[in-house]
């Protein structure tokens, strides 16, 4: 009996020992697996962080559908694979649905992996404005150098706006400058007795002319000699006068970036459209490439035709209401060709936008205003009540009237021309900007040279915030928001 009981006790103890060993081993393996699972989840979370870094990078467009292809990164602890699918919406509620999977080696089976997956939704909001980065947009600016007169002001034009000339400035006929600051990196030549820069009664606040001044037949002086030209001086009057003009870096448009990313544009077609929308390109192909930026649109695109049209994308809008004569522009629009405003009407624009043109721009017999004053035939643009931080339109033109049709809608050498028109906003042309004798523009101008046919008697509101796409500012496309519906 004793022997039997001893055997039974021994058996129970053996079974208990085996069970304890089994459970200890199981718990150990479970703990190791749990640790590996946590590492895999951490890798999956790091994948979401990588996605946010990609979408937030300044050089990336968070609204580009191909921005998040399947991507795998390997680390010392394992690897992570992530990807995303963009759902675009013209209402501004575009989202990325992203998935990230982390994998580590199974501690109990070297041939197997422990994996964890995290899914999230990332809203993306288009960006329409940004702080002004380039002070050149505080001036009428002429970039050209190398000629005896890189900018010429003639007739009876009086410039009452800040003026920056990279080369030599010439005043002819009865032209004058009544308001500063005046910055000339070359020389100032005034060929007629009626020419002046400031007056004794109302001097310029600043006159900085690097290579000095010459008035009619008087000797040239450097620095400019303040006083009446009849007294052998330079007919320049200014509170501050010297030959040390500050250097201003001229803005450079990001032509290729906006060709690829403009919305609406060649690679961002309308998500919602109505009417005859202007053509953005006709040979862009399905694979984005800046090599297709080639002025391929063969007809001048009418921005203000007789019939209304609408084009809305995830990143912007170009719409025209023919009944109310309102042009709506949000974001950056790119037309690989030339455009015009020529409907003989007083039009207004709404939004914060930039229109890039591979070709030229003509505004003729029409007005394009941020704010309108008057009534009936007396309606015109006014700067009173205009807030550029909330309502501004920038045209950026790369073409020249010397480039053949349809660019030749403007004279040879011009990039932008206004004929019997008035407009507001900002203009940039790779070539010349031509404001003819019966036209008026309120806002900064930036051209290889600027031809002013009429006095600039208005002072535009200062630009503190400008539309994205403003030349000289970093390209900004859209902003990803914090991930939502996060889990895994």
Residue pairs with C-beta under 8 A, 6 or more apart in sequence:
29 107
29 108
32 107
32 108
33 106
33 107
33 108
33 114
35 107
36 104
36 105
36 106
36 107
36 114
37 114
37 116
39 77
39 78
39 102
39 104
39 114
40 78
40 102
40 103
40 104
40 114
40 115
40 116
41 102
41 116
41 118
41 488
42 102
43 75
43 77
43 78
43 79
43 80
43 102
43 103
43 104
43 116
44 80
44 100
44 101
44 102
44 116
44 117
44 118
44 488
45 100
45 102
45 118
46 80
46 100
46 102
47 73
47 80
47 81
47 82
47 100
47 101
47 102
47 118
48 82
48 98
48 100
48 118
48 120
48 483
48 486
50 71
50 73
50 80
50 82
50 100
51 68
51 82
51 84
51 96
51 98
51 100
51 122
52 122
52 480
52 483
54 60
54 67
54 68
55 62
55 67
55 68
55 96
55 122
55 124
55 480
56 62
56 479
56 480
58 474
58 475
58 476
59 475
60 67
60 477
61 67
61 261
61 315
61 477
61 478
62 96
62 124
62 477
62 478
62 479
62 480
63 86
63 88
63 94
63 124
63 126
63 263
63 268
63 314
63 315
63 477
63 478
64 86
64 261
64 477
65 86
65 88
67 84
67 86
68 82
68 83
68 84
68 85
68 86
68 96
68 98
69 83
70 81
70 82
70 83
71 81
71 82
71 83
72 79
72 80
72 81
73 79
73 80
77 104
78 102
78 103
78 104
78 105
79 102
79 103
80 100
80 101
80 102
80 103
81 100
81 101
81 103
82 98
82 99
82 100
82 101
83 98
83 99
84 96
84 97
84 98
84 99
84 122
85 96
85 97
85 98
86 94
86 95
86 96
86 124
87 94
87 95
87 96
87 97
88 94
88 271
88 313
88 314
89 95
89 271
89 314
90 270
90 271
90 272
90 312
90 313
90 314
90 317
92 125
92 126
92 314
93 123
94 123
94 124
94 126
94 314
94 478
95 121
95 122
95 123
95 124
96 121
96 122
96 124
96 480
97 119
97 120
97 121
98 119
98 120
98 121
98 122
98 483
99 117
99 118
99 119
100 117
100 118
100 119
100 120
100 488
101 115
101 116
101 117
101 118
102 115
102 116
102 117
102 118
103 113
103 114
103 115
104 113
104 114
105 112
105 113
105 114
106 112
106 113
106 114
107 114
116 488
117 488
118 486
118 487
118 488
119 485
119 486
119 487
119 488
120 483
120 484
120 485
120 486
120 487
121 483
121 484
121 485
122 480
122 481
122 482
122 483
122 484
123 480
123 481
123 484
124 314
124 478
124 479
124 480
124 481
125 478
125 479
125 481
126 263
126 314
126 315
126 316
126 330
126 331
126 477
126 478
127 468
127 476
127 477
127 478
127 479
128 316
128 330
128 331
128 351
128 352
128 353
128 467
128 468
129 352
129 389
129 465
129 466
129 467
129 468
130 465
130 466
130 468
130 470
130 473
130 474
130 476
131 464
131 465
131 466
132 463
132 464
132 465
132 466
132 470
132 473
133 472
133 473
133 474
134 249
134 251
134 470
134 471
134 472
134 473
135 248
136 164
136 248
136 249
136 250
136 251
136 444
136 446
136 472
137 251
137 426
137 444
137 446
137 463
137 466
137 470
137 472
138 162
138 444
138 462
138 463
139 161
139 162
139 163
139 164
139 183
139 248
139 444
140 159
140 161
140 162
140 163
140 164
140 444
140 445
140 450
140 452
140 456
141 163
141 164
141 165
141 166
141 248
141 250
141 444
141 445
141 446
141 447
141 450
142 150
142 151
142 164
142 165
142 166
142 167
142 169
142 447
142 448
142 449
142 450
143 166
143 250
143 446
143 447
143 448
143 449
144 150
144 151
144 166
144 167
144 448
144 449
145 166
145 167
145 168
145 185
145 186
146 167
147 167
147 168
148 168
148 170
149 168
149 169
149 170
149 189
150 165
150 166
150 167
150 168
150 169
150 186
150 449
151 165
151 167
151 168
151 169
151 170
151 449
151 450
152 170
152 171
152 172
152 449
152 451
153 159
153 169
153 170
153 171
153 172
153 175
153 177
153 452
154 171
154 172
154 173
154 175
155 173
155 174
155 175
155 437
155 453
156 173
156 174
156 175
156 455
157 175
157 176
157 452
157 453
157 454
157 455
157 456
158 175
158 176
158 177
158 178
158 455
158 456
158 457
159 175
159 176
159 177
159 178
159 179
159 452
159 455
159 456
160 178
160 179
160 455
160 456
160 457
160 458
160 459
161 179
161 456
161 458
161 459
161 460
162 179
162 180
162 181
162 182
163 169
163 177
163 180
163 181
163 182
163 183
164 183
164 184
164 248
165 183
165 184
165 185
165 186
166 185
166 186
166 250
167 185
167 186
168 184
168 186
168 187
168 188
168 189
168 211
169 184
169 186
169 187
169 188
169 189
170 188
170 189
170 190
170 191
171 177
171 188
171 189
171 190
171 191
171 192
171 195
171 196
171 197
172 191
172 192
172 195
173 192
173 194
173 195
174 192
174 194
174 195
175 194
175 195
176 194
176 195
176 196
176 197
177 196
177 197
177 198
177 204
178 198
178 199
178 202
178 204
179 204
179 205
179 459
180 198
180 204
180 205
180 206
180 207
180 238
181 204
181 205
181 206
181 207
181 208
182 197
182 204
182 206
182 207
182 208
182 209
182 238
183 206
183 208
183 245
183 246
183 248
184 208
184 209
184 210
184 211
184 245
185 210
185 211
185 245
185 247
186 210
186 211
187 209
187 210
187 211
187 212
187 213
187 214
187 220
188 197
188 209
188 212
188 213
188 214
188 224
188 234
188 236
189 213
189 214
190 196
190 197
190 213
190 214
190 215
190 216
190 229
190 234
190 235
191 216
192 216
193 216
193 229
195 215
195 216
195 235
196 229
196 235
196 236
196 237
197 204
197 207
197 213
197 235
197 236
197 237
197 238
198 204
198 207
198 236
198 237
198 238
199 237
200 228
200 237
202 237
203 237
203 238
203 239
204 236
204 237
204 238
204 239
205 238
205 239
205 240
206 238
206 239
206 240
206 241
207 224
207 236
207 238
207 240
207 241
207 242
208 240
208 241
208 242
208 243
208 244
208 245
208 246
209 222
209 223
209 224
209 236
209 243
209 245
210 243
210 244
210 245
211 222
211 243
212 220
212 221
212 222
212 223
212 224
212 243
213 220
213 221
213 222
213 224
213 225
213 234
213 236
214 220
214 221
214 234
215 229
215 233
215 234
215 235
215 236
216 229
218 229
218 232
218 233
218 234
219 232
221 233
221 234
222 243
223 241
223 242
223 243
224 234
224 236
224 241
224 243
225 233
225 234
225 236
226 233
226 234
226 236
226 237
226 238
226 241
227 233
227 234
227 235
227 236
227 237
228 235
229 235
249 472
250 446
250 472
251 428
251 446
251 470
251 471
251 472
251 473
252 471
252 472
253 356
253 396
253 398
253 428
253 430
253 471
254 471
254 475
255 290
255 293
255 356
255 398
256 290
256 293
257 475
258 265
258 332
258 334
258 354
258 356
258 469
258 475
259 265
259 266
259 290
259 292
259 293
259 334
259 336
259 356
259 358
260 266
260 267
260 288
260 289
260 290
261 267
261 268
261 315
261 332
261 475
261 477
262 268
262 280
262 316
262 331
262 332
262 333
262 334
262 356
262 469
263 313
263 314
263 315
263 316
263 331
263 332
264 270
264 277
264 280
264 311
264 313
264 316
264 317
264 318
264 331
264 333
264 334
265 280
265 281
265 332
265 333
265 334
266 280
266 281
266 284
266 292
266 334
266 336
267 284
267 288
268 313
268 314
268 315
268 316
269 280
269 313
270 277
270 310
270 311
270 312
270 313
271 312
271 313
271 314
272 310
272 311
272 312
273 309
273 310
273 311
273 312
274 308
274 309
274 310
275 307
275 308
275 309
275 310
275 320
276 305
276 307
276 309
277 309
277 310
277 311
277 318
278 301
278 302
278 303
278 309
278 311
278 318
278 335
278 339
279 297
279 299
279 301
279 335
279 337
280 297
280 333
280 334
280 335
280 336
281 292
281 296
281 297
281 334
281 335
281 336
282 296
282 297
282 298
282 336
283 292
283 294
283 296
284 292
284 296
284 336
285 292
292 336
293 336
293 358
294 336
294 358
295 336
295 337
295 338
295 358
295 359
295 399
295 403
295 407
296 336
296 337
297 335
297 336
297 337
297 338
297 358
297 359
297 406
298 337
298 406
299 337
299 406
300 337
300 338
300 339
300 340
300 359
300 362
300 406
300 409
301 335
301 337
301 338
301 339
301 340
302 339
302 340
302 342
302 343
303 320
303 327
303 339
303 340
303 341
303 355
304 320
304 322
304 325
304 327
304 341
304 342
304 343
304 345
304 347
304 366
304 368
305 320
305 322
305 343
306 322
306 343
307 322
308 319
308 320
308 321
308 322
308 323
309 319
309 320
310 317
310 319
310 320
311 317
311 318
311 319
312 319
313 331
315 331
315 332
315 477
315 478
316 329
316 330
316 331
316 332
316 333
316 353
317 328
317 329
317 330
317 331
317 351
317 353
318 328
318 329
318 333
318 353
318 355
319 327
319 328
320 326
320 327
320 328
321 328
325 343
325 345
325 346
325 347
325 348
326 347
326 348
326 349
326 350
327 347
327 348
327 349
327 350
327 368
327 393
328 349
328 350
328 351
329 349
329 350
329 351
329 352
329 353
329 354
329 355
329 393
330 351
330 352
330 353
331 353
331 354
331 467
331 468
331 469
332 353
332 354
332 355
332 356
332 467
332 468
332 469
333 353
333 354
333 355
333 356
334 355
334 356
335 355
335 356
335 357
335 358
335 359
336 358
337 357
337 358
337 359
337 406
338 357
338 358
338 359
338 360
338 361
338 362
338 399
338 406
338 407
338 409
339 355
339 357
339 359
339 361
339 362
340 361
340 362
340 363
340 364
340 409
341 347
341 362
341 363
341 364
341 366
341 368
341 421
341 423
342 362
342 363
342 364
342 365
342 366
343 366
344 365
344 366
345 366
345 367
346 366
346 367
346 369
346 372
346 379
346 380
347 366
347 367
347 368
347 369
348 368
348 369
348 370
348 371
348 372
349 368
349 369
349 370
349 391
349 393
349 425
350 391
351 391
351 393
352 390
352 391
352 392
352 466
352 467
352 468
353 392
353 393
353 394
353 467
353 469
354 393
354 394
354 395
354 396
354 467
354 468
354 469
354 470
355 393
355 394
355 395
355 396
356 396
356 398
356 469
357 395
357 396
357 397
357 398
357 399
358 398
358 399
359 397
359 398
359 399
359 403
359 406
359 407
360 397
360 399
360 400
360 401
360 403
360 406
360 407
360 409
360 410
360 414
360 415
360 416
360 417
361 395
361 397
361 410
361 415
361 416
361 417
361 427
361 429
362 409
362 410
362 416
362 417
362 419
363 416
363 417
363 418
363 419
363 421
363 423
363 439
364 417
364 418
364 419
364 420
364 421
365 419
365 420
365 421
366 421
367 379
367 380
367 381
367 421
367 422
367 423
368 381
368 393
368 421
368 422
368 423
368 424
368 425
369 380
369 381
369 382
369 422
369 423
369 424
370 381
370 386
370 388
370 391
370 392
370 393
370 424
370 425
371 381
371 382
371 383
371 384
371 385
371 386
371 424
372 379
372 380
372 381
372 382
373 379
373 380
373 381
373 382
373 384
374 380
380 422
381 422
381 423
381 424
381 440
381 442
383 424
383 442
383 458
383 459
383 460
383 461
386 424
386 442
386 460
386 461
387 461
388 425
388 443
388 460
388 461
388 462
388 463
388 464
388 465
388 466
389 463
389 464
389 465
392 425
392 426
392 463
392 466
392 467
393 424
393 425
393 426
393 467
394 425
394 426
394 427
394 428
394 466
394 467
394 469
394 470
394 471
395 416
395 425
395 426
395 427
395 428
396 428
396 429
396 469
396 471
397 415
397 416
397 427
397 428
397 429
397 430
397 431
398 415
398 430
399 407
399 415
399 430
399 431
400 407
400 412
400 413
400 414
400 415
400 430
400 431
401 407
401 408
401 409
401 410
401 411
401 412
401 413
401 414
401 415
401 417
401 431
402 408
402 412
402 413
410 416
410 417
410 434
411 417
411 434
413 431
413 432
414 429
414 431
414 432
414 433
414 434
415 429
415 430
415 431
415 432
415 433
415 447
415 448
416 427
416 429
416 432
416 433
416 434
416 447
417 433
417 434
417 436
418 434
418 435
418 436
418 439
418 441
419 436
419 438
419 439
420 436
420 438
420 439
421 438
421 439
421 440
422 439
422 440
422 441
422 442
423 440
423 441
423 442
424 441
424 442
424 443
424 460
425 442
425 443
426 443
426 444
426 445
426 446
426 463
426 466
426 470
427 433
427 441
427 443
427 444
427 445
427 446
427 447
428 446
428 447
428 471
429 446
429 447
429 448
430 448
431 447
431 448
432 447
432 448
432 449
432 450
432 451
433 445
433 446
433 447
433 449
433 450
433 451
434 451
434 453
435 441
435 445
435 450
435 451
435 452
435 453
435 454
436 451
436 453
436 454
437 453
437 454
438 453
438 454
439 453
439 454
440 454
440 456
440 458
441 456
442 458
442 460
443 460
444 460
444 463
446 471
466 473
468 475
468 476
468 477
469 475
